[in-house]
Protein backbone atom coordinates (compact mmCIF):
# COMPACT_ATOMS: atom_id res chain seq x y z
CA UNK A 1 0.00 0.00 0.00
CA UNK A 2 1.21 3.50 -0.76
CA UNK A 3 0.06 6.58 1.10
CA UNK A 4 1.33 10.02 0.08
CA UNK A 5 1.14 12.87 2.54
CA UNK A 6 0.89 16.32 0.96
CA UNK A 7 1.40 19.26 3.26
CA UNK A 8 2.58 22.86 3.20
CA UNK A 9 4.08 22.30 6.64
CA UNK A 10 6.70 19.65 7.33
CA UNK A 11 9.74 19.86 9.58
CA UNK A 12 12.35 21.27 9.52
CA UNK A 13 11.19 24.08 7.17
CA UNK A 14 7.91 24.87 8.97
CA UNK A 15 7.04 23.47 12.36
CA UNK A 16 3.67 24.55 13.69
CA UNK A 17 0.37 22.88 14.54
CA UNK A 18 -0.12 21.20 11.16
CA UNK A 19 3.59 20.42 10.90
CA UNK A 20 3.53 18.60 14.23
CA UNK A 21 0.45 16.62 13.18
CA UNK A 22 1.94 15.64 9.81
CA UNK A 23 5.24 14.64 11.43
CA UNK A 24 3.53 12.41 14.02
CA UNK A 25 1.23 10.90 11.38
CA UNK A 26 4.25 10.12 9.17
CA UNK A 27 6.05 8.43 12.08
CA UNK A 28 3.07 6.21 12.86
CA UNK A 29 2.48 5.31 9.22
CA UNK A 30 6.18 4.50 8.74
CA UNK A 31 5.87 1.74 11.34
CA UNK A 32 3.14 0.03 9.29
CA UNK A 33 4.14 0.72 5.68
CA UNK A 34 7.05 -0.44 3.58
CA UNK A 35 7.24 2.73 1.49
CA UNK A 36 6.40 6.28 2.50
CA UNK A 37 7.66 9.12 0.30
CA UNK A 38 7.36 12.64 1.63
CA UNK A 39 6.23 15.68 -0.34
CA UNK A 40 6.18 19.30 0.69
CA UNK A 41 4.21 21.86 -1.28
CA UNK A 42 5.31 25.46 -1.61
CA UNK A 43 8.42 27.36 -2.58
CA UNK A 44 11.63 25.50 -3.31
CA UNK A 45 14.22 25.78 -0.55
CA UNK A 46 17.76 26.64 -1.60
CA UNK A 47 20.59 25.00 0.26
Backbone as ProteinMPNN parsed JSONL, in Angstrom:
{"seq_chain_A": "XXXXXXXXXXXXXXXXXXXXXXXXXXXXXXXXXXXXXXXXXXXXXXX", "coords_chain_A": {"N_chain_A": [[0.836, -1.164, 0.0], [0.463, 2.252, -0.708], [0.782, 5.415, 0.618], [0.564, 8.782, 0.204], [1.581, 11.788, 1.678], [0.609, 15.013, 1.561], [1.575, 18.24, 2.233], [1.771, 21.638, 3.3], [3.236, 22.253, 5.447], [6.006, 20.88, 6.964], [8.443, 19.52, 8.997], [11.965, 20.178, 8.623], [11.424, 22.766, 7.783], [9.007, 24.238, 8.23], [7.423, 24.368, 11.274], [4.76, 23.966, 12.917], [1.405, 23.847, 14.195], [0.04, 22.193, 12.227], [2.311, 21.093, 11.07], [3.422, 19.597, 13.162], [1.406, 17.69, 13.501], [1.442, 16.383, 10.964], [4.043, 15.365, 10.996], [3.951, 13.548, 13.189], [1.943, 11.823, 12.264], [3.235, 10.787, 9.99], [5.342, 9.396, 11.231], [3.944, 7.357, 12.612], [2.669, 6.039, 10.471], [4.901, 5.133, 9.093], [5.777, 3.012, 10.614], [4.055, 1.02, 9.867], [4.028, 0.75, 7.138], [5.724, -0.17, 4.12], [6.779, 1.576, 2.263], [7.115, 5.057, 2.151], [6.972, 7.913, 0.781], [7.855, 11.375, 1.094], [6.354, 14.564, 0.591], [6.527, 18.026, 0.08], [4.678, 20.907, -0.286], [4.91, 24.09, -1.892], [7.222, 26.875, -1.911], [10.424, 26.328, -3.408], [13.267, 25.31, -1.547], [16.385, 26.692, -1.113], [19.656, 25.364, -0.792]], "CA_chain_A": [[0.0, 0.0, 0.0], [1.211, 3.502, -0.76], [0.056, 6.585, 1.096], [1.332, 10.023, 0.076], [1.137, 12.873, 2.542], [0.886, 16.317, 0.961], [1.403, 19.261, 3.263], [2.576, 22.857, 3.196], [4.08, 22.301, 6.642], [6.696, 19.646, 7.325], [9.741, 19.86, 9.579], [12.352, 21.274, 9.519], [11.186, 24.075, 7.169], [7.913, 24.873, 8.974], [7.041, 23.472, 12.36], [3.666, 24.551, 13.685], [0.368, 22.881, 14.538], [-0.124, 21.198, 11.159], [3.593, 20.42, 10.904], [3.534, 18.597, 14.232], [0.454, 16.621, 13.181], [1.941, 15.636, 9.806], [5.237, 14.641, 11.425], [3.53, 12.411, 14.015], [1.235, 10.901, 11.378], [4.248, 10.117, 9.172], [6.053, 8.434, 12.084], [3.072, 6.206, 12.859], [2.479, 5.308, 9.217], [6.176, 4.502, 8.739], [5.869, 1.743, 11.339], [3.141, 0.034, 9.291], [4.142, 0.723, 5.68], [7.052, -0.436, 3.579], [7.243, 2.727, 1.492], [6.402, 6.277, 2.496], [7.659, 9.115, 0.303], [7.359, 12.642, 1.626], [6.228, 15.676, -0.341], [6.179, 19.297, 0.694], [4.215, 21.862, -1.277], [5.306, 25.465, -1.612], [8.417, 27.358, -2.584], [11.628, 25.503, -3.31], [14.218, 25.781, -0.551], [17.763, 26.641, -1.598], [20.593, 24.995, 0.265]], "C_chain_A": [[0.888, 1.236, 0.0], [0.3, 4.638, -0.308], [0.986, 7.782, 0.962], [0.727, 11.067, 1.002], [1.565, 14.175, 1.88], [0.603, 17.39, 2.001], [2.264, 20.473, 2.953], [3.525, 22.968, 4.391], [4.686, 20.93, 6.9], [8.069, 20.026, 7.857], [10.888, 19.48, 8.649], [11.991, 22.656, 8.984], [10.083, 24.857, 7.866], [7.499, 23.895, 10.061], [6.023, 24.181, 13.235], [2.653, 23.466, 13.991], [0.207, 21.789, 13.495], [1.168, 20.42, 10.943], [3.809, 19.327, 11.934], [2.632, 17.411, 13.918], [0.967, 15.751, 12.035], [3.16, 14.807, 10.191], [4.863, 13.407, 12.245], [2.786, 11.367, 13.184], [2.227, 10.111, 10.532], [5.006, 9.07, 9.986], [5.22, 7.177, 12.32], [2.861, 5.38, 11.594], [3.739, 4.544, 8.821], [6.323, 3.142, 9.421], [5.052, 0.639, 10.671], [3.252, -0.102, 7.779], [5.574, 0.456, 5.256], [7.621, 0.817, 2.933], [6.429, 3.956, 1.867], [7.186, 7.496, 2.023], [7.052, 10.368, 0.922], [7.335, 13.707, 0.549], [5.902, 16.922, 0.456], [5.816, 20.256, -0.417], [4.687, 23.252, -0.897], [6.566, 25.816, -2.363], [9.582, 26.394, -2.389], [12.589, 26.135, -2.306], [15.615, 25.612, -1.111], [18.669, 26.195, -0.457], [20.951, 23.618, 0.164]], "O_chain_A": [[1.941, 1.256, 0.637], [-0.817, 4.789, -0.802], [2.073, 7.795, 1.54], [-0.493, 11.203, 1.092], [2.755, 14.406, 1.667], [-0.484, 17.438, 2.578], [3.359, 20.344, 2.407], [4.509, 23.706, 4.337], [3.969, 19.939, 7.038], [8.786, 20.789, 7.211], [10.756, 18.491, 7.927], [12.231, 23.646, 9.676], [10.236, 26.062, 8.068], [7.253, 22.721, 9.784], [6.375, 24.9, 14.17], [3.004, 22.287, 14.041], [0.231, 20.603, 13.822], [1.131, 19.222, 10.664], [4.32, 18.254, 11.613], [3.044, 16.259, 14.053], [0.933, 14.523, 12.122], [3.292, 13.664, 9.754], [5.409, 12.328, 12.014], [2.976, 10.166, 13.377], [2.08, 8.899, 10.374], [5.282, 7.978, 9.488], [5.735, 6.062, 12.237], [2.874, 4.15, 11.647], [3.658, 3.442, 8.279], [6.927, 2.227, 8.861], [5.32, -0.544, 10.881], [2.627, -0.988, 7.195], [6.519, 0.817, 5.958], [8.817, 1.087, 3.045], [5.2, 3.907, 1.898], [7.98, 8.053, 2.781], [5.862, 10.399, 1.235], [8.212, 13.741, -0.314], [5.101, 16.885, 1.39], [6.563, 20.402, -1.385], [4.847, 23.559, 0.285], [6.938, 25.149, -3.328], [9.708, 25.74, -1.353], [12.703, 27.359, -2.233], [15.993, 24.519, -1.535], [18.48, 26.591, 0.693], [21.736, 23.124, 0.974]]}, "name": "protein", "num_of_chains": 1, "seq": "XXXXXXXXXXXXXXXXXXXXXXXXXXXXXXXXXXXXXXXXXXXXXXX"}
